[in-house]
Amino acid sequence: MVLEKRKREQTQRQEGEQSRSPLEQVLLERQHKHQETMKEKEEEQRLREEAQLLEFVRVRQNLRKVHTALQKTLHSSI
């Protein structure tokens, strides 16, 4: 019974896909392309944000090194 139900559902899905008009098919394709484009843009934005964060971390580390070096020179000169 379960197999029969699954087969019926599958044939209904296939019939539904085949009964789509050309306009519906074009609209679905555009929707998929739009969704893919949005995913790509989100990924690019995420990568940009990560790069900015990494740059911030590098600058902070460099400042920390400079600060410690200055502190050492001040303490050694005293």
N, CA, C, O and CB atoms as a CASP TS submission, in Angstrom:
PFRMAT TS
TARGET T0000
AUTHOR 0000-0000-0000
METHOD Language model
MODEL 1
PARENT N/A
ATOM      1  N   MET     1       0.833  -1.194   0.000  1.00  0.00           N
ATOM      2  CA  MET     1       0.000   0.000   0.000  1.00  0.00           C
ATOM      3  C   MET     1       0.880   1.262   0.000  1.00  0.00           C
ATOM      4  O   MET     1       0.593   2.246  -0.683  1.00  0.00           O
ATOM      5  CB  MET     1      -0.949  -0.004   1.225  1.00  0.00           C
ATOM      6  N   VAL     2       1.949   1.196   0.782  1.00  0.00           N
ATOM      7  CA  VAL     2       2.835   2.350   0.853  1.00  0.00           C
ATOM      8  C   VAL     2       3.500   2.592  -0.501  1.00  0.00           C
ATOM      9  O   VAL     2       3.614   3.732  -0.953  1.00  0.00           O
ATOM     10  CB  VAL     2       3.900   2.147   1.947  1.00  0.00           C
ATOM     11  N   LEU     3       3.933   1.517  -1.135  1.00  0.00           N
ATOM     12  CA  LEU     3       4.562   1.661  -2.457  1.00  0.00           C
ATOM     13  C   LEU     3       3.578   2.216  -3.476  1.00  0.00           C
ATOM     14  O   LEU     3       3.937   3.066  -4.291  1.00  0.00           O
ATOM     15  CB  LEU     3       5.109   0.312  -2.944  1.00  0.00           C
ATOM     16  N   GLU     4       2.365   1.750  -3.433  1.00  0.00           N
ATOM     17  CA  GLU     4       1.345   2.258  -4.356  1.00  0.00           C
ATOM     18  C   GLU     4       1.108   3.747  -4.120  1.00  0.00           C
ATOM     19  O   GLU     4       0.985   4.523  -5.068  1.00  0.00           O
ATOM     20  CB  GLU     4       0.024   1.474  -4.193  1.00  0.00           C
ATOM     21  N   LYS     5       1.046   4.135  -2.853  1.00  0.00           N
ATOM     22  CA  LYS     5       0.832   5.541  -2.526  1.00  0.00           C
ATOM     23  C   LYS     5       1.989   6.391  -3.048  1.00  0.00           C
ATOM     24  O   LYS     5       1.772   7.467  -3.607  1.00  0.00           O
ATOM     25  CB  LYS     5       0.675   5.724  -1.005  1.00  0.00           C
ATOM     26  N   ARG     6       3.211   5.908  -2.865  1.00  0.00           N
ATOM     27  CA  ARG     6       4.383   6.650  -3.338  1.00  0.00           C
ATOM     28  C   ARG     6       4.380   6.765  -4.861  1.00  0.00           C
ATOM     29  O   ARG     6       4.713   7.812  -5.415  1.00  0.00           O
ATOM     30  CB  ARG     6       5.675   5.968  -2.863  1.00  0.00           C
ATOM     31  N   LYS     7       3.999   5.673  -5.529  1.00  0.00           N
ATOM     32  CA  LYS     7       3.938   5.714  -6.991  1.00  0.00           C
ATOM     33  C   LYS     7       2.896   6.720  -7.462  1.00  0.00           C
ATOM     34  O   LYS     7       3.140   7.473  -8.404  1.00  0.00           O
ATOM     35  CB  LYS     7       3.620   4.321  -7.556  1.00  0.00           C
ATOM     36  N   ARG     8       1.741   6.736  -6.811  1.00  0.00           N
ATOM     37  CA  ARG     8       0.689   7.701  -7.167  1.00  0.00           C
ATOM     38  C   ARG     8       1.189   9.125  -6.973  1.00  0.00           C
ATOM     39  O   ARG     8       0.999   9.980  -7.838  1.00  0.00           O
ATOM     40  CB  ARG     8      -0.584   7.464  -6.320  1.00  0.00           C
ATOM     41  N   GLU     9       1.824   9.375  -5.842  1.00  0.00           N
ATOM     42  CA  GLU     9       2.332  10.718  -5.567  1.00  0.00           C
ATOM     43  C   GLU     9       3.382  11.123  -6.597  1.00  0.00           C
ATOM     44  O   GLU     9       3.406  12.267  -7.050  1.00  0.00           O
ATOM     45  CB  GLU     9       2.925  10.788  -4.152  1.00  0.00           C
ATOM     46  N   GLN    10       4.241  10.187  -6.963  1.00  0.00           N
ATOM     47  CA  GLN    10       5.273  10.488  -7.952  1.00  0.00           C
ATOM     48  C   GLN    10       4.646  10.790  -9.311  1.00  0.00           C
ATOM     49  O   GLN    10       5.052  11.742  -9.978  1.00  0.00           O
ATOM     50  CB  GLN    10       6.263   9.318  -8.071  1.00  0.00           C
ATOM     51  N   THR    11       3.675  10.002  -9.723  1.00  0.00           N
ATOM     52  CA  THR    11       3.033  10.261 -11.013  1.00  0.00           C
ATOM     53  C   THR    11       2.278  11.587 -10.981  1.00  0.00           C
ATOM     54  O   THR    11       2.232  12.298 -11.985  1.00  0.00           O
ATOM     55  CB  THR    11       2.075   9.113 -11.381  1.00  0.00           C
ATOM     56  N   GLN    12       1.694  11.920  -9.848  1.00  0.00           N
ATOM     57  CA  GLN    12       1.000  13.209  -9.742  1.00  0.00           C
ATOM     58  C   GLN    12       1.985  14.361  -9.872  1.00  0.00           C
ATOM     59  O   GLN    12       1.697  15.359 -10.533  1.00  0.00           O
ATOM     60  CB  GLN    12       0.243  13.310  -8.407  1.00  0.00           C
ATOM     61  N   ARG    13       3.157  14.220  -9.235  1.00  0.00           N
ATOM     62  CA  ARG    13       4.175  15.264  -9.348  1.00  0.00           C
ATOM     63  C   ARG    13       4.638  15.405 -10.794  1.00  0.00           C
ATOM     64  O   ARG    13       4.781  16.517 -11.302  1.00  0.00           O
ATOM     65  CB  ARG    13       5.374  14.954  -8.433  1.00  0.00           C
ATOM     66  N   GLN    14       4.869  14.275 -11.450  1.00  0.00           N
ATOM     67  CA  GLN    14       5.326  14.309 -12.841  1.00  0.00           C
ATOM     68  C   GLN    14       4.270  14.933 -13.742  1.00  0.00           C
ATOM     69  O   GLN    14       4.595  15.719 -14.632  1.00  0.00           O
ATOM     70  CB  GLN    14       5.668  12.895 -13.330  1.00  0.00           C
ATOM     71  N   GLU    15       3.017  14.589 -13.515  1.00  0.00           N
ATOM     72  CA  GLU    15       1.941  15.176 -14.320  1.00  0.00           C
ATOM     73  C   GLU    15       1.843  16.669 -14.063  1.00  0.00           C
ATOM     74  O   GLU    15       1.597  17.447 -14.985  1.00  0.00           O
ATOM     75  CB  GLU    15       0.594  14.495 -14.012  1.00  0.00           C
ATOM     76  N   GLY    16       2.034  17.069 -12.824  1.00  0.00           N
ATOM     77  CA  GLY    16       2.003  18.487 -12.486  1.00  0.00           C
ATOM     78  C   GLY    16       3.112  19.249 -13.176  1.00  0.00           C
ATOM     79  O   GLY    16       2.902  20.369 -13.641  1.00  0.00           O
ATOM     80  N   GLU    17       4.289  18.656 -13.247  1.00  0.00           N
ATOM     81  CA  GLU    17       5.404  19.301 -13.932  1.00  0.00           C
ATOM     82  C   GLU    17       5.170  19.379 -15.429  1.00  0.00           C
ATOM     83  O   GLU    17       5.530  20.370 -16.066  1.00  0.00           O
ATOM     84  CB  GLU    17       6.696  18.560 -13.649  1.00  0.00           C
ATOM     85  N   GLN    18       4.579  18.356 -15.987  1.00  0.00           N
ATOM     86  CA  GLN    18       4.334  18.332 -17.426  1.00  0.00           C
ATOM     87  C   GLN    18       3.201  19.267 -17.825  1.00  0.00           C
ATOM     88  O   GLN    18       3.176  19.765 -18.951  1.00  0.00           O
ATOM     89  CB  GLN    18       4.019  16.919 -17.878  1.00  0.00           C
ATOM     90  N   SER    19       2.268  19.509 -16.918  1.00  0.00           N
ATOM     91  CA  SER    19       1.121  20.343 -17.262  1.00  0.00           C
ATOM     92  C   SER    19       1.431  21.836 -17.129  1.00  0.00           C
ATOM     93  O   SER    19       0.545  22.662 -17.352  1.00  0.00           O
ATOM     94  CB  SER    19      -0.061  19.983 -16.381  1.00  0.00           C
ATOM     95  N   ARG    20       2.646  22.197 -16.777  1.00  0.00           N
ATOM     96  CA  ARG    20       2.998  23.604 -16.654  1.00  0.00           C
ATOM     97  C   ARG    20       3.052  24.249 -18.031  1.00  0.00           C
ATOM     98  O   ARG    20       3.500  23.652 -19.010  1.00  0.00           O
ATOM     99  CB  ARG    20       4.344  23.767 -15.929  1.00  0.00           C
ATOM    100  N   SER    21       2.587  25.465 -18.068  1.00  0.00           N
ATOM    101  CA  SER    21       2.634  26.201 -19.322  1.00  0.00           C
ATOM    102  C   SER    21       4.062  26.700 -19.559  1.00  0.00           C
ATOM    103  O   SER    21       4.867  26.731 -18.627  1.00  0.00           O
ATOM    104  CB  SER    21       1.625  27.387 -19.308  1.00  0.00           C
ATOM    105  N   PRO    22       4.376  27.081 -20.773  1.00  0.00           N
ATOM    106  CA  PRO    22       5.722  27.609 -21.050  1.00  0.00           C
ATOM    107  C   PRO    22       6.045  28.840 -20.197  1.00  0.00           C
ATOM    108  O   PRO    22       7.186  29.035 -19.779  1.00  0.00           O
ATOM    109  CB  PRO    22       5.850  27.965 -22.535  1.00  0.00           C
ATOM    110  N   LEU    23       5.030  29.660 -19.948  1.00  0.00           N
ATOM    111  CA  LEU    23       5.246  30.838 -19.113  1.00  0.00           C
ATOM    112  C   LEU    23       5.621  30.428 -17.691  1.00  0.00           C
ATOM    113  O   LEU    23       6.535  30.999 -17.096  1.00  0.00           O
ATOM    114  CB  LEU    23       3.991  31.726 -19.099  1.00  0.00           C
ATOM    115  N   GLU    24       4.916  29.443 -17.153  1.00  0.00           N
ATOM    116  CA  GLU    24       5.222  28.964 -15.810  1.00  0.00           C
ATOM    117  C   GLU    24       6.650  28.398 -15.751  1.00  0.00           C
ATOM    118  O   GLU    24       7.369  28.613 -14.775  1.00  0.00           O
ATOM    119  CB  GLU    24       4.197  27.890 -15.379  1.00  0.00           C
ATOM    120  N   GLN    25       7.042  27.684 -16.791  1.00  0.00           N
ATOM    121  CA  GLN    25       8.389  27.118 -16.819  1.00  0.00           C
ATOM    122  C   GLN    25       9.451  28.212 -16.840  1.00  0.00           C
ATOM    123  O   GLN    25      10.460  28.120 -16.140  1.00  0.00           O
ATOM    124  CB  GLN    25       8.554  26.208 -18.033  1.00  0.00           C
ATOM    125  N   VAL    26       9.219  29.247 -17.645  1.00  0.00           N
ATOM    126  CA  VAL    26      10.167  30.357 -17.720  1.00  0.00           C
ATOM    127  C   VAL    26      10.237  31.076 -16.383  1.00  0.00           C
ATOM    128  O   VAL    26      11.320  31.430 -15.920  1.00  0.00           O
ATOM    129  CB  VAL    26       9.771  31.342 -18.838  1.00  0.00           C
ATOM    130  N   LEU    27       9.082  31.291 -15.763  1.00  0.00           N
ATOM    131  CA  LEU    27       9.060  31.970 -14.472  1.00  0.00           C
ATOM    132  C   LEU    27       9.790  31.155 -13.401  1.00  0.00           C
ATOM    133  O   LEU    27      10.500  31.710 -12.562  1.00  0.00           O
ATOM    134  CB  LEU    27       7.617  32.235 -14.040  1.00  0.00           C
ATOM    135  N   LEU    28       9.609  29.850 -13.440  1.00  0.00           N
ATOM    136  CA  LEU    28      10.306  28.997 -12.480  1.00  0.00           C
ATOM    137  C   LEU    28      11.815  29.038 -12.692  1.00  0.00           C
ATOM    138  O   LEU    28      12.583  29.074 -11.730  1.00  0.00           O
ATOM    139  CB  LEU    28       9.804  27.561 -12.587  1.00  0.00           C
ATOM    140  N   GLU    29      12.232  29.033 -13.948  1.00  0.00           N
ATOM    141  CA  GLU    29      13.660  29.120 -14.248  1.00  0.00           C
ATOM    142  C   GLU    29      14.242  30.439 -13.750  1.00  0.00           C
ATOM    143  O   GLU    29      15.331  30.473 -13.176  1.00  0.00           O
ATOM    144  CB  GLU    29      13.900  28.972 -15.755  1.00  0.00           C
ATOM    145  N   ARG    30      13.501  31.523 -13.978  1.00  0.00           N
ATOM    146  CA  ARG    30      13.961  32.829 -13.509  1.00  0.00           C
ATOM    147  C   ARG    30      14.040  32.866 -11.989  1.00  0.00           C
ATOM    148  O   ARG    30      14.970  33.436 -11.418  1.00  0.00           O
ATOM    149  CB  ARG    30      13.034  33.936 -14.014  1.00  0.00           C
ATOM    150  N   GLN    31      13.058  32.256 -11.345  1.00  0.00           N
ATOM    151  CA  GLN    31      13.057  32.215  -9.893  1.00  0.00           C
ATOM    152  C   GLN    31      14.283  31.464  -9.370  1.00  0.00           C
ATOM    153  O   GLN    31      14.928  31.902  -8.418  1.00  0.00           O
ATOM    154  CB  GLN    31      11.772  31.560  -9.381  1.00  0.00           C
ATOM    155  N   HIS    32      14.590  30.347  -9.991  1.00  0.00           N
ATOM    156  CA  HIS    32      15.765  29.567  -9.580  1.00  0.00           C
ATOM    157  C   HIS    32      17.050  30.370  -9.802  1.00  0.00           C
ATOM    158  O   HIS    32      17.934  30.380  -8.945  1.00  0.00           O
ATOM    159  CB  HIS    32      15.829  28.231 -10.361  1.00  0.00           C
ATOM    160  N   LYS    33      17.150  31.040 -10.950  1.00  0.00           N
ATOM    161  CA  LYS    33      18.334  31.847 -11.232  1.00  0.00           C
ATOM    162  C   LYS    33      18.464  32.978 -10.218  1.00  0.00           C
ATOM    163  O   LYS    33      19.559  33.279  -9.743  1.00  0.00           O
ATOM    164  CB  LYS    33      18.274  32.415 -12.657  1.00  0.00           C
ATOM    165  N   HIS    34      17.334  33.597  -9.896  1.00  0.00           N
ATOM    166  CA  HIS    34      17.341  34.693  -8.918  1.00  0.00           C
ATOM    167  C   HIS    34      17.799  34.185  -7.550  1.00  0.00           C
ATOM    168  O   HIS    34      18.592  34.841  -6.874  1.00  0.00           O
ATOM    169  CB  HIS    34      15.933  35.335  -8.809  1.00  0.00           C
ATOM    170  N   GLN    35      17.303  33.032  -7.150  1.00  0.00           N
ATOM    171  CA  GLN    35      17.689  32.460  -5.865  1.00  0.00           C
ATOM    172  C   GLN    35      19.182  32.139  -5.843  1.00  0.00           C
ATOM    173  O   GLN    35      19.855  32.382  -4.841  1.00  0.00           O
ATOM    174  CB  GLN    35      16.869  31.195  -5.572  1.00  0.00           C
ATOM    175  N   GLU    36      19.697  31.598  -6.934  1.00  0.00           N
ATOM    176  CA  GLU    36      21.119  31.293  -7.015  1.00  0.00           C
ATOM    177  C   GLU    36      21.954  32.571  -6.941  1.00  0.00           C
ATOM    178  O   GLU    36      22.985  32.611  -6.270  1.00  0.00           O
ATOM    179  CB  GLU    36      21.429  30.528  -8.310  1.00  0.00           C
ATOM    180  N   THR    37      21.498  33.612  -7.636  1.00  0.00           N
ATOM    181  CA  THR    37      22.199  34.891  -7.617  1.00  0.00           C
ATOM    182  C   THR    37      22.229  35.467  -6.208  1.00  0.00           C
ATOM    183  O   THR    37      23.257  35.975  -5.760  1.00  0.00           O
ATOM    184  CB  THR    37      21.536  35.881  -8.581  1.00  0.00           C
ATOM    185  N   MET    38      21.106  35.387  -5.516  1.00  0.00           N
ATOM    186  CA  MET    38      21.041  35.899  -4.146  1.00  0.00           C
ATOM    187  C   MET    38      21.973  35.113  -3.230  1.00  0.00           C
ATOM    188  O   MET    38      22.626  35.697  -2.365  1.00  0.00           O
ATOM    189  CB  MET    38      19.600  35.835  -3.616  1.00  0.00           C
ATOM    190  N   LYS    39      22.041  33.801  -3.410  1.00  0.00           N
ATOM    191  CA  LYS    39      22.951  32.987  -2.602  1.00  0.00           C
ATOM    192  C   LYS    39      24.400  33.383  -2.860  1.00  0.00           C
ATOM    193  O   LYS    39      25.201  33.482  -1.930  1.00  0.00           O
ATOM    194  CB  LYS    39      22.750  31.490  -2.902  1.00  0.00           C
ATOM    195  N   GLU    40      24.732  33.612  -4.141  1.00  0.00           N
ATOM    196  CA  GLU    40      26.096  34.009  -4.486  1.00  0.00           C
ATOM    197  C   GLU    40      26.440  35.362  -3.871  1.00  0.00           C
ATOM    198  O   GLU    40      27.542  35.549  -3.355  1.00  0.00           O
ATOM    199  CB  GLU    40      26.270  34.061  -6.011  1.00  0.00           C
ATOM    200  N   LYS    41      25.494  36.308  -3.924  1.00  0.00           N
ATOM    201  CA  LYS    41      25.737  37.627  -3.343  1.00  0.00           C
ATOM    202  C   LYS    41      25.924  37.532  -1.838  1.00  0.00           C
ATOM    203  O   LYS    41      26.792  38.201  -1.278  1.00  0.00           O
ATOM    204  CB  LYS    41      24.585  38.577  -3.670  1.00  0.00           C
ATOM    205  N   GLU    42      25.122  36.712  -1.181  1.00  0.00           N
ATOM    206  CA  GLU    42      25.264  36.534   0.260  1.00  0.00           C
ATOM    207  C   GLU    42      26.630  35.937   0.600  1.00  0.00           C
ATOM    208  O   GLU    42      27.269  36.336   1.573  1.00  0.00           O
ATOM    209  CB  GLU    42      24.139  35.638   0.802  1.00  0.00           C
ATOM    210  N   GLU    43      27.063  34.980  -0.211  1.00  0.00           N
ATOM    211  CA  GLU    43      28.365  34.347   0.012  1.00  0.00           C
ATOM    212  C   GLU    43      29.493  35.370  -0.172  1.00  0.00           C
ATOM    213  O   GLU    43      30.438  35.400   0.616  1.00  0.00           O
ATOM    214  CB  GLU    43      28.561  33.150  -0.954  1.00  0.00           C
ATOM    215  N   GLU    44      29.392  36.206  -1.214  1.00  0.00           N
ATOM    216  CA  GLU    44      30.401  37.239  -1.452  1.00  0.00           C
ATOM    217  C   GLU    44      30.441  38.223  -0.287  1.00  0.00           C
ATOM    218  O   GLU    44      31.516  38.624   0.160  1.00  0.00           O
ATOM    219  CB  GLU    44      30.114  37.985  -2.772  1.00  0.00           C
ATOM    220  N   GLN    45      29.267  38.609   0.201  1.00  0.00           N
ATOM    221  CA  GLN    45      29.191  39.536   1.330  1.00  0.00           C
ATOM    222  C   GLN    45      29.825  38.920   2.567  1.00  0.00           C
ATOM    223  O   GLN    45      30.547  39.597   3.298  1.00  0.00           O
ATOM    224  CB  GLN    45      27.734  39.924   1.618  1.00  0.00           C
ATOM    225  N   ARG    46      29.561  37.655   2.801  1.00  0.00           N
ATOM    226  CA  ARG    46      30.133  36.967   3.955  1.00  0.00           C
ATOM    227  C   ARG    46      31.661  36.922   3.848  1.00  0.00           C
ATOM    228  O   ARG    46      32.366  37.138   4.834  1.00  0.00           O
ATOM    229  CB  ARG    46      29.559  35.538   4.070  1.00  0.00           C
ATOM    230  N   LEU    47      32.166  36.637   2.638  1.00  0.00           N
ATOM    231  CA  LEU    47      33.609  36.596   2.433  1.00  0.00           C
ATOM    232  C   LEU    47      34.243  37.968   2.643  1.00  0.00           C
ATOM    233  O   LEU    47      35.328  38.069   3.218  1.00  0.00           O
ATOM    234  CB  LEU    47      33.927  36.082   1.034  1.00  0.00           C
ATOM    235  N   ARG    48      33.570  39.029   2.179  1.00  0.00           N
ATOM    236  CA  ARG    48      34.083  40.379   2.380  1.00  0.00           C
ATOM    237  C   ARG    48      34.146  40.714   3.865  1.00  0.00           C
ATOM    238  O   ARG    48      35.128  41.283   4.342  1.00  0.00           O
ATOM    239  CB  ARG    48      33.211  41.401   1.639  1.00  0.00           C
ATOM    240  N   GLU    49      33.098  40.360   4.585  1.00  0.00           N
ATOM    241  CA  GLU    49      33.070  40.634   6.017  1.00  0.00           C
ATOM    242  C   GLU    49      34.174  39.868   6.747  1.00  0.00           C
ATOM    243  O   GLU    49      34.805  40.402   7.659  1.00  0.00           O
ATOM    244  CB  GLU    49      31.702  40.271   6.600  1.00  0.00           C
ATOM    245  N   GLU    50      34.404  38.621   6.346  1.00  0.00           N
ATOM    246  CA  GLU    50      35.478  37.842   6.954  1.00  0.00           C
ATOM    247  C   GLU    50      36.838  38.477   6.669  1.00  0.00           C
ATOM    248  O   GLU    50      37.695  38.539   7.550  1.00  0.00           O
ATOM    249  CB  GLU    50      35.447  36.395   6.438  1.00  0.00           C
ATOM    250  N   ALA    51      37.033  38.949   5.438  1.00  0.00           N
ATOM    251  CA  ALA    51      38.300  39.576   5.074  1.00  0.00           C
ATOM    252  C   ALA    51      38.514  40.844   5.895  1.00  0.00           C
ATOM    253  O   ALA    51      39.626  41.108   6.351  1.00  0.00           O
ATOM    254  CB  ALA    51      38.335  39.898   3.565  1.00  0.00           C
ATOM    255  N   GLN    52      37.455  41.631   6.085  1.00  0.00           N
ATOM    256  CA  GLN    52      37.575  42.843   6.887  1.00  0.00           C
ATOM    257  C   GLN    52      37.902  42.497   8.335  1.00  0.00           C
ATOM    258  O   GLN    52      38.713  43.168   8.972  1.00  0.00           O
ATOM    259  CB  GLN    52      36.284  43.667   6.815  1.00  0.00           C
ATOM    260  N   LEU    53      37.275  41.463   8.844  1.00  0.00           N
ATOM    261  CA  LEU    53      37.538  41.046  10.212  1.00  0.00           C
ATOM    262  C   LEU    53      38.981  40.576  10.366  1.00  0.00           C
ATOM    263  O   LEU    53      39.646  40.907  11.347  1.00  0.00           O
ATOM    264  CB  LEU    53      36.570  39.936  10.627  1.00  0.00           C
ATOM    265  N   LEU    54      39.459  39.805   9.395  1.00  0.00           N
ATOM    266  CA  LEU    54      40.842  39.342   9.449  1.00  0.00           C
ATOM    267  C   LEU    54      41.819  40.517   9.399  1.00  0.00           C
ATOM    268  O   LEU    54      42.832  40.519  10.098  1.00  0.00           O
ATOM    269  CB  LEU    54      41.122  38.372   8.296  1.00  0.00           C
ATOM    270  N   GLU    55      41.511  41.510   8.573  1.00  0.00           N
ATOM    271  CA  GLU    55      42.371  42.685   8.502  1.00  0.00           C
ATOM    272  C   GLU    55      42.381  43.408   9.849  1.00  0.00           C
ATOM    273  O   GLU    55      43.433  43.852  10.307  1.00  0.00           O
ATOM    274  CB  GLU    55      41.901  43.638   7.377  1.00  0.00           C
ATOM    275  N   PHE    56      41.233  43.523  10.472  1.00  0.00           N
ATOM    276  CA  PHE    56      41.138  44.155  11.779  1.00  0.00           C
ATOM    277  C   PHE    56      42.002  43.415  12.794  1.00  0.00           C
ATOM    278  O   PHE    56      42.708  44.038  13.587  1.00  0.00           O
ATOM    279  CB  PHE    56      39.680  44.199  12.250  1.00  0.00           C
ATOM    280  N   VAL    57      41.944  42.099  12.766  1.00  0.00           N
ATOM    281  CA  VAL    57      42.730  41.291  13.704  1.00  0.00           C
ATOM    282  C   VAL    57      44.219  41.494  13.457  1.00  0.00           C
ATOM    283  O   VAL    57      44.992  41.630  14.406  1.00  0.00           O
ATOM    284  CB  VAL    57      42.366  39.795  13.577  1.00  0.00           C
ATOM    285  N   ARG    58      44.626  41.516  12.195  1.00  0.00           N
ATOM    286  CA  ARG    58      46.048  41.723  11.874  1.00  0.00           C
ATOM    287  C   ARG    58      46.527  43.091  12.366  1.00  0.00           C
ATOM    288  O   ARG    58      47.603  43.203  12.953  1.00  0.00           O
ATOM    289  CB  ARG    58      46.282  41.597  10.349  1.00  0.00           C
ATOM    290  N   VAL    59      45.729  44.120  12.125  1.00  0.00           N
ATOM    291  CA  VAL    59      46.108  45.463  12.556  1.00  0.00           C
ATOM    292  C   VAL    59      46.202  45.520  14.073  1.00  0.00           C
ATOM    293  O   VAL    59      47.116  46.134  14.623  1.00  0.00           O
ATOM    294  CB  VAL    59      45.100  46.506  12.042  1.00  0.00           C
ATOM    295  N   ARG    60      45.270  44.887  14.735  1.00  0.00           N
ATOM    296  CA  ARG    60      45.277  44.879  16.195  1.00  0.00           C
ATOM    297  C   ARG    60      46.529  44.170  16.727  1.00  0.00           C
ATOM    298  O   ARG    60      47.155  44.632  17.681  1.00  0.00           O
ATOM    299  CB  ARG    60      44.004  44.195  16.733  1.00  0.00           C
ATOM    300  N   GLN    61      46.879  43.061  16.109  1.00  0.00           N
ATOM    301  CA  GLN    61      48.088  42.345  16.529  1.00  0.00           C
ATOM    302  C   GLN    61      49.332  43.201  16.313  1.00  0.00           C
ATOM    303  O   GLN    61      50.225  43.236  17.159  1.00  0.00           O
ATOM    304  CB  GLN    61      48.220  41.020  15.762  1.00  0.00           C
ATOM    305  N   ASN    62      49.382  43.887  15.176  1.00  0.00           N
ATOM    306  CA  ASN    62      50.530  44.762  14.912  1.00  0.00           C
ATOM    307  C   ASN    62      50.612  45.881  15.943  1.00  0.00           C
ATOM    308  O   ASN    62      51.698  46.207  16.422  1.00  0.00           O
ATOM    309  CB  ASN    62      50.441  45.357  13.498  1.00  0.00           C
ATOM    310  N   LEU    63      49.470  46.469  16.285  1.00  0.00           N
ATOM    311  CA  LEU    63      49.462  47.518  17.300  1.00  0.00           C
ATOM    312  C   LEU    63      49.920  46.986  18.647  1.00  0.00           C
ATOM    313  O   LEU    63      50.642  47.662  19.380  1.00  0.00           O
ATOM    314  CB  LEU    63      48.072  48.125  17.427  1.00  0.00           C
ATOM    315  N   ARG    64      49.502  45.786  18.961  1.00  0.00           N
ATOM    316  CA  ARG    64      49.905  45.168  20.222  1.00  0.00           C
ATOM    317  C   ARG    64      51.422  44.979  20.256  1.00  0.00           C
ATOM    318  O   ARG    64      52.063  45.241  21.274  1.00  0.00           O
ATOM    319  CB  ARG    64      49.187  43.814  20.417  1.00  0.00           C
ATOM    320  N   LYS    65      51.994  44.520  19.133  1.00  0.00           N
ATOM    321  CA  LYS    65      53.444  44.337  19.056  1.00  0.00           C
ATOM    322  C   LYS    65      54.177  45.657  19.216  1.00  0.00           C
ATOM    323  O   LYS    65      55.175  45.737  19.932  1.00  0.00           O
ATOM    324  CB  LYS    65      53.828  43.687  17.733  1.00  0.00           C
ATOM    325  N   VAL    66      53.683  46.691  18.549  1.00  0.00           N
ATOM    326  CA  VAL    66      54.308  48.006  18.641  1.00  0.00           C
ATOM    327  C   VAL    66      54.221  48.514  20.074  1.00  0.00           C
ATOM    328  O   VAL    66      55.191  49.050  20.610  1.00  0.00           O
ATOM    329  CB  VAL    66      53.639  49.004  17.667  1.00  0.00           C
ATOM    330  N   HIS    67      53.067  48.343  20.685  1.00  0.00           N
ATOM    331  CA  HIS    67      52.871  48.807  22.055  1.00  0.00           C
ATOM    332  C   HIS    67      53.822  48.101  23.021  1.00  0.00           C
ATOM    333  O   HIS    67      54.443  48.743  23.868  1.00  0.00           O
ATOM    334  CB  HIS    67      51.421  48.583  22.486  1.00  0.00           C
ATOM    335  N   THR    68      53.931  46.797  22.893  1.00  0.00           N
ATOM    336  CA  THR    68      54.833  46.053  23.787  1.00  0.00           C
ATOM    337  C   THR    68      56.288  46.452  23.536  1.00  0.00           C
ATOM    338  O   THR    68      57.071  46.547  24.481  1.00  0.00           O
ATOM    339  CB  THR    68      54.658  44.524  23.590  1.00  0.00           C
ATOM    340  N   ALA    69      56.651  46.683  22.294  1.00  0.00           N
ATOM    341  CA  ALA    69      58.019  47.108  21.983  1.00  0.00           C
ATOM    342  C   ALA    69      58.293  48.475  22.601  1.00  0.00           C
ATOM    343  O   ALA    69      59.370  48.697  23.154  1.00  0.00           O
ATOM    344  CB  ALA    69      58.248  47.154  20.450  1.00  0.00           C
ATOM    345  N   LEU    70      57.330  49.391  22.514  1.00  0.00           N
ATOM    346  CA  LEU    70      57.501  50.707  23.126  1.00  0.00           C
ATOM    347  C   LEU    70      57.609  50.596  24.638  1.00  0.00           C
ATOM    348  O   LEU    70      58.419  51.284  25.260  1.00  0.00           O
ATOM    349  CB  LEU    70      56.341  51.625  22.750  1.00  0.00           C
ATOM    350  N   GLN    71      56.803  49.741  25.222  1.00  0.00           N
ATOM    351  CA  GLN    71      56.845  49.559  26.669  1.00  0.00           C
ATOM    352  C   GLN    71      58.208  49.017  27.102  1.00  0.00           C
ATOM    353  O   GLN    71      58.753  49.446  28.119  1.00  0.00           O
ATOM    354  CB  GLN    71      55.720  48.610  27.126  1.00  0.00           C
ATOM    355  N   LYS    72      58.745  48.097  26.349  1.00  0.00           N
ATOM    356  CA  LYS    72      60.057  47.526  26.670  1.00  0.00           C
ATOM    357  C   LYS    72      61.142  48.586  26.584  1.00  0.00           C
ATOM    358  O   LYS    72      62.013  48.656  27.450  1.00  0.00           O
ATOM    359  CB  LYS    72      60.385  46.361  25.727  1.00  0.00           C
ATOM    360  N   THR    73      61.094  49.423  25.532  1.00  0.00           N
ATOM    361  CA  THR    73      62.118  50.465  25.381  1.00  0.00           C
ATOM    362  C   THR    73      61.997  51.509  26.488  1.00  0.00           C
ATOM    363  O   THR    73      63.006  52.022  26.972  1.00  0.00           O
ATOM    364  CB  THR    73      62.000  51.142  24.000  1.00  0.00           C
ATOM    365  N   LEU    74      60.758  51.827  26.890  1.00  0.00           N
ATOM    366  CA  LEU    74      60.575  52.795  27.963  1.00  0.00           C
ATOM    367  C   LEU    74      61.094  52.230  29.296  1.00  0.00           C
ATOM    368  O   LEU    74      61.748  52.940  30.059  1.00  0.00           O
ATOM    369  CB  LEU    74      59.086  53.184  28.085  1.00  0.00           C
ATOM    370  N   HIS    75      60.806  50.975  29.566  1.00  0.00           N
ATOM    371  CA  HIS    75      61.242  50.366  30.806  1.00  0.00           C
ATOM    372  C   HIS    75      62.767  50.174  30.831  1.00  0.00           C
ATOM    373  O   HIS    75      63.391  50.302  31.885  1.00  0.00           O
ATOM    374  CB  HIS    75      60.535  49.028  31.003  1.00  0.00           C
ATOM    375  N   SER    76      63.351  49.874  29.700  1.00  0.00           N
ATOM    376  CA  SER    76      64.792  49.661  29.669  1.00  0.00           C
ATOM    377  C   SER    76      65.557  50.980  29.765  1.00  0.00           C
ATOM    378  O   SER    76      66.694  50.998  30.237  1.00  0.00           O
ATOM    379  CB  SER    76      65.184  48.921  28.397  1.00  0.00           C
ATOM    380  N   SER    77      64.952  52.079  29.325  1.00  0.00           N
ATOM    381  CA  SER    77      65.619  53.377  29.385  1.00  0.00           C
ATOM    382  C   SER    77      65.496  54.003  30.772  1.00  0.00           C
ATOM    383  O   SER    77      66.241  54.927  31.099  1.00  0.00           O
ATOM    384  CB  SER    77      65.037  54.320  28.333  1.00  0.00           C
ATOM    385  N   ILE    78      64.592  53.526  31.568  1.00  0.00           N
ATOM    386  CA  ILE    78      64.399  54.085  32.915  1.00  0.00           C
ATOM    387  C   ILE    78      65.360  53.523  33.856  1.00  0.00           C
ATOM    388  O   ILE    78      65.348  53.875  35.036  1.00  0.00           O
ATOM    389  CB  ILE    78      63.022  53.846  33.421  1.00  0.00           C
TER
END
